[in-house]
Structure formats: C-alpha cells, structure tokens
Amino acid sequence: MAAQESSNLKVKEGKGALITCFVLFAAFFINVLFGKANVSYGMSLPHLGNVAEFLLLFVASISLIIAALKAEAAQK
C-alpha cells in the first residue's frame, strides 16, 4: 500500500510543468498558424509579435526541461 502511494507521488511530480509546457506550445503553434493565415490568405487575424512569440517558445521549452528534471529526480 505504501509503495503504491509512493509511485503515485512520483507520477505527479513535474506534472504541472508538463501541462504548462503543452499549453504554451499549443498557444505558440496557434500563433504560428494565425501568422501563416495572415500572410497566405491576406487575413487580419490577431497574433503575437516576434519578441512575444520567442518568449512564449522560450518559456515552453524551459517548463519542459523543468518537468523532465523533476520526473528524473522523482525516479531516484
């Protein structure tokens, strides 16, 4: 019983950072699609600028690294 609780805690370690990474990367991907639609089809959809797009991808990659490090630390 105690081993099962321990394994559940290990699974939950870093889950928040991983969810944050997926949400931010999805926002980045949608932003790229909006930008492509603006260029290709002449639409005027709102999208982030270059610096904001870079920061969004940067934070997404940092949160992925944090999730991986937390999961690795929980395994040990």
C-alpha positions, 0 to 999 in steps of 0.5 A, spaced: 500 500 500 505 504 501 509 503 495 503 504 491 502 511 494 509 512 493 509 511 485 503 515 485 507 521 488 512 520 483 507 520 477 505 527 479 511 530 480 513 535 474 506 534 472 504 541 472 510 543 468 508 538 463 501 541 462 504 548 462 509 546 457 503 543 452 499 549 453 504 554 451 506 550 445 499 549 443 498 557 444 505 558 440 503 553 434 496 557 434 500 563 433 504 560 428 498 558 424 494 565 425 501 568 422 501 563 416 493 565 415 495 572 415 500 572 410 497 566 405 490 568 405 491 576 406 487 575 413 487 580 419 487 575 424 490 577 431 497 574 433 503 575 437 509 579 435 516 576 434 519 578 441 512 575 444 512 569 440 520 567 442 518 568 449 512 564 449 517 558 445 522 560 450 518 559 456 515 552 453 521 549 452 524 551 459 517 548 463 519 542 459 526 541 461 523 543 468 518 537 468 523 532 465 528 534 471 523 533 476 520 526 473 528 524 473 529 526 480 522 523 482 525 516 479 531 516 484 
